[in-house]
Amino acid sequence: MSTAGSGAERPTERAAPTWKADSEGDGYRYAVLDQAVVSGGNFLSLAIPAHFVSAGDQGVLGYLLAIYAATIVLNLAVVYYWGGVAAPQKSSPDRYLAVLGVLAGLVALPAALLGAATLFALVSASGAATSPTAAPLWAAFLLLAQVQDFGRRSAYLFSGARRAMGLDLLAYGLRMVLLLGLRPSNAPLAIAVLALSLVPTAVITTARSIPSIRAHRAGILADVRIHLRETRWLLLNAPAQWLWAQLPLFVVGLAGGLPQAGIFATVSSLARMGNAGMEILETRVSAVAGRLMASGGRIQVEGHMRRIRLVGLGAWLVGAVFVIVLGQPVLALLFSSTYATAPAHLLLEVLWLAQLPIFLFRVDEIVVRTIGRTGRLALAYYSGIAISTAVGVAAASVYHVMGGALQLLVEAVVILILMRAALFASDGTPRVDGQGALA
């Protein structure tokens, strides 16, 4: 990693106070709790409005949260993936926090405006009318969400999971209170509530970031340019990491309209609750894999991953029984009678079936990344997206929401096959594919 020209070594500058990090044990516990808060909060952000708004308005909400996921992926690729690697190596963590703050700020506004414009185009293409205030409201939510996300992710890097969990509890707790108390009856009101719930954490994050940026403003743009140069290879795979999960929703919406997109987004939010456990793959499991590769090589990594696959398979089977036996009444309880139909239950079953190959290819992805074959990741993702989109467009025009589920299932299977091929094709020798890519 290049450090030439970095402002990390400037002892004469006034340093902002460094936050105290959690202990290792507390950090892991708080990280699990925080993930439960975030996953549950995102799920309830769709589940609660489903009782008050139409399926078409749910489609707008589903689109908005999918666009928000795109801003997260963009920020991960530009700011946080490499930030997590570089931060422990910096002699001045507070200066690096300021660098990441400036970089996140430079990304946030263009991403919010582009996201709002994209959402406007998608809603218009679905045949729905939009008000003049809709796009500014969408942009405001996307901007506030990125600021809040910076507070959360920078806390993981420089402070600890406990502070991150505190911010998320504030944001999502306030959101649930407002949604249940105000009971918004349409998409604009629901989105206004989502945006309002992020204001306190956005204010806290901004107030904490400004002193560090002011204290280290000399040469900070040069450090930003260095960071961007080191992340350019990570950007290649960023669009695919978002598209594979979100494209089926847009295909359904464009083929069947916003009501179909609303049903797909709502039922998918229940199936994707399994992702709460999968997120640990990118934190705890990935870190363990890296240590095992350094100490024992690929054999140790594969042995560990076999155990992870068995645990995941067991959890998926338990979920499958739950979905088959109780899926239909749970849909009615969590959402409304609109979703308590046999087609919606079948949709949930197919979406849950897709979670198995998704879990398996994400485990394989960790191994591929750990042994340094990062170039194979983009090939797997983009190939899966291309093949499944052709299937999805044809299926959605006939089967509507079920076409989107079939698209996701085909996509997951194709990506899994190519991930497996990448593992069988490599000899296990550690390497890095491309300058600046992560091994």
N, C-alpha and C positions, 0 to 999 in steps of 0.2 A: 504494500500500500504506500502510495506516495504521500510524503509529509512535507516536502520542500515547499517553502513559502507559507506554511501554516502558521497561524498566530498562536499556536499552543504554547510557545515558549516566549512569554512576555511578562516576566516577573515584576516589572515596574508598574504594570497597570493595576488599577483597583479591581479586586475580585469580588463578585457577589458571593454571599454565603452559600456553601454547599449543603444541600439537604442530606439528612441522615438516612441511610438506606436500612431496609429491614434486614433482620438476620436471615440466614439461608432457609431455616425451617419455617419461620413466619412468612417469608417471601413466597414459598411454594403454597402454603395454605391460603394466603390472601390471593394469590394468583388464581387458584381454583375457584374461590368464592367470587372473585371479580368476574371471571368468565361466566359463572352462573348468573350474575347480575346482568351482564351485557346480553347474553343469549336470551335470557328470560325477558329482559326489557325490550329487545328487538321483536321477539315473538308477540308480546302483548301490545306492541305498537300497531300491529295489524289485527290481533285478536279482539281487542276492545272496540275499535271503530267498526268492526264487522257487525256488531249488534246495533249500530246507529245509522250507518250510511249504506247507500245502495252498492250493488256489485260493481257498477261502473266507477263509482267514487273509490271503491277498494282497488280497482285497477290503477287509478291515478296514484294512490298511496303505494301500491306495489311497485309501480314504475319509479316513483321518487326514491324509495328505499333501495331499489336496484341501482339507480344512478349514484346514490350515496355510497353504495358498495364500490362503485367504480372510483370515486374520489379516494376511498381508503386504499385501494390497490395502487393507485397512482402515488399517493403519499408514502406507502410502504416502499415502493420501488425507488422513489427519488430521495426520501428522507431517512426512513427508519431501518430498512434492511442493513444498509451499510453503516448507519449510525450505531446500531447495536454492536457491530464488529469493531468500529473505530473508537467508540467512547471509552472503553477500558484502557486504551493505549495512550490517551491524552493526559498530559501532565496538568492541564488546567480544564477540569470538567466543566466549570462554569462558562468558560469561553466557548467550549464546544456546544454547550446548551444554547448559547446565544447564536452560534452559527446555524444550528438546526432550527431555531426559532425564526431567524430571518428567512431561511430556505422554505420552511413551512408557510410563512406568510406570503412569500412570492408565489407559491403554488396555489394557495387557498382561493384567492379571488378569481383568477382565470378559470380554475376548475369549477367553482360555483357558477360562474356565468356560462361556461360551456355546458355544464350539466343542465342548467335551467333551459338553455336553448335546445339541447337535445331532447329534453322532456317535452318541451313545447311541440317540437316536430313529431315526436312519437304520439302524443295525445291527438294532435291534429290529423295525423295519418290514420288514427283509429276511428275517425269520424265524429269525435266529440268536440263541442264548442268550448272555448277557453275565454276567461275574462281578462281584461287588461292588467289586473293586479296579480294574476296567477304566477307569471314568470318571476317578478320581483320577490314574491313570497317564497317560491321554490329556491331562488338564489340565496335568500336570507337564511333559510334552513340549512342549505348545503354549506354556506360559509360558517355559520355558528357550529355546525357539526364537526367541521374540520378543526376549528379552534379547540373545541372540547376534546377531540381525539388527540391533538398535540399535547394537551395537558395530561391525558391518560398515558400516552406512549412515552413521553419524555419522563414521566414519573417512574416508569419501569426502568428506563435507562439510568437515571441520575438519582432517584430517591428510593423507590421500592413499590411493591404491589399494594401495600397498605394505603399509600396516598392515592394511587390510581383507583382503588376500590372506593375510597371516600368520594372522589369526584363522580364516579359512575353511580354510586348510591344517590347522590344529590340529584344528578340529572334524571335518572330513570325513576327514582322515587317521586320527584316532582311531576314527571310526565304522567305517571299512573294516577296520581291524585287529580291532576287537571283533566285527564281524559274521563275518569269516572265521575268527577264532579260537574264538568261542563257538558258532557255527553254530546260532542259535536255531531251535527246532523248531516254534514256534507264534507267533501274533501278539503276545500279551502279552510274551513274552521278547524278540521283535524290537523292540517299541516301547520296552521298558526299555533296550535297547542304544542305540537312537536318542537317548533322553533322556540317558543317561549320557554319551554322546559330547559333549553340549553343555555339561556342567557346567563344565569348565575355562574355556571362552570366556565363559560367563555370569559366572563369578567374576571374571575379568579385567575384563570390561566394567563390572560393578557397582563394583569397586574403583576404577576410573578415573573413574566418574561421580559417586560420592558426594562427593569433595572439591570439585568444581565446584558441585554443588548446595548444599553447606554454605556455600561462599564467597559465593554469590549468592542466598541464600534470601530476603532482604528483597524483597518485592514480586513474587516470582517467579510467584505464582498470577495476578496481574494481567496479567503478560506472557503466560501460558498462555491466558487468556481472549481477549486480543488476537489471538493466533495462531489460535485456533479461529474467531473471527469472520472472519478473512481466508481461511479454508479452506472455508467452508460451501458454496460453489458446487462445489468439487471433490468433495465427498461425494456429490453427485447421481449421478455416473457410476461411483462405486466399486463398488456391487453388480454392475452390468453387466459391469465389467471382470473380475470373478471368475466370474460365472455363465456367460458365453459359453463359457469353456474347460472348466468343471467339471460343468455340468449334465448333459451326456450320460452321464457316469459314474454319476450318481445315478439317472438314468432307467433305465439298464441294470440297476443293482442292485435297484431297486424292482420292475422287471418280471421279471427272471430270477434274482434271488437273489445272494448274496455270491460264489459261485464265478464267475458270469458277470461280476460287477463286477471280480473279481480278474484274470480274463483280459483284460478291457478295459483296466484300469489298467496292467497289465504291458506289453502290446503297445503301448499309447499312449505309455508312457515311452520306447520306442525311436523311435517316430515323432516325438516331441517333442524329440528331440535336435537337430532343426533349429532349435528355439527358441534354442539357444545362440548361433547367429549373429544371430537376430532381435533379441536383447537389445541388440545394438550400435545398433539403430535408435533406442532411447530414450536412448542416451548420446551417442555420437559423431555419428551422422547428424542427430539432433534439434538438437544444438548448432550444427552447420554450417548447417542450414536456417535457424535463427534469425539467424545472422550474415548469411547471404545475403539474407534478407528485409529486414534493416536497411540493407544496402548496395546491393542491386540490385533488390529487389522480387520479386514472384511469378514472373516469367519466369526469374530466376536460380534460384529454388527448384525450379521444375518441371524445368529443365534438369539440375540435380543429381540429382533424384529419378528421372529417366529412366535415368541411369547406374546408380543403385542398383537399379532394377527389372531391368535387364539382367544385372547381376552376380547378383542373387538368383535370376533365372530360370535362369541357367547352373548355379548351385549346386543348385537344385531338380532339374534334369534329371539331373545326375550322381547325386544321391540316388535318383531314380526308377529309374535303371538298376541301381543297387546293390540296391534293395529288390526289384525284379522278379527279378533273376538270383540274388542271394545271400540274399534275405530269409528263406527257410525254414531253411537251415542256420544262419544267424546267430541266429534265434530259439532253436533248439535249443542252440547254444553258449552264448549269454548267459543264458538262463533255464533251461529243462529240456525234456525230451522232451514234456511236457504241452503246450508251446506250439509244437512242431514239426509242426503239422498244416496241411492245406490251408486249412481255415477261418481259422486264425490268420494264415496268410500272406496270404489275401485281405483280412482285417481290416487288416493292416499296410499293404497297398497302398491301400486306400480312405482310411485315416488319412493316409498320405503325400500322396495326391491332395488332401486337404483343406488341407494345408500351403501349397499354392500360393495359393489365394484368401486364406488367413490372412495370408501375407506381403504380398500386394498391398494388402489393406485396412489393414494396419498402416503401410505406406508412405503411403497416402492420408491416414490419420489424422494423421500428422505434418504434412502440408501443411494439412489442415483446421485443426489446432490453431495452426500457425504464422501463418496468415492471420486467426486470431481467431474462427473460426466454431465455438467450443467447444460451443455449444448443440446443434449438429447431431450431435455425437458420441453423446450420450445417445439421441437419436432412432434413430440407426443401430443401436446396440447393443441397445436394448430391443426394437426391431422385429424384429431378427434372432432374438433369444431367443424371442420370442412365437411367431413363425412356425415356427421349427425345433423348438420343444418339442412343438407339436401333431403335427409329422411324427414326432419321435422317440418319443413315447408310443405312437403307432400302430405304428411300425416295430419298436420294441423288444419289443412284446408278441408279435410274429411271428418276428422275426429275431434277437432277443436282442442279442448284442454287435454284430452288424452294424447293427442299428437305431441304436445309439449313434453309430457311424461315419457313417451316413447323416445323422443329426441334425447332427453337427458340420460335415459338408460343406454341407448346406443352409444352416445358420446362417452359415458363412463367406461363401457366395455372396450371401446377402441383405445382410449387412453391407457387403460390397464394393460392391454395386449402390448402396446408400444413401450410402456414402462418395463414390462417383463422382458421384452426383447432387448432393451438397453442394458438390463442387468446381465442377461445371458451373453451379450456381445462383449462385455468388458472383462478384463482379466483381474480386476480388483486392485490394480496399481493406482495409488492416489495420484491425482493430477488436477489441474485447473483448466477448464475449457474457456479460453479467452482471457485477455488481460482484464483484471478487475472483477472477474466472476468469482463467486464463492465456491470453494471446494467442498 
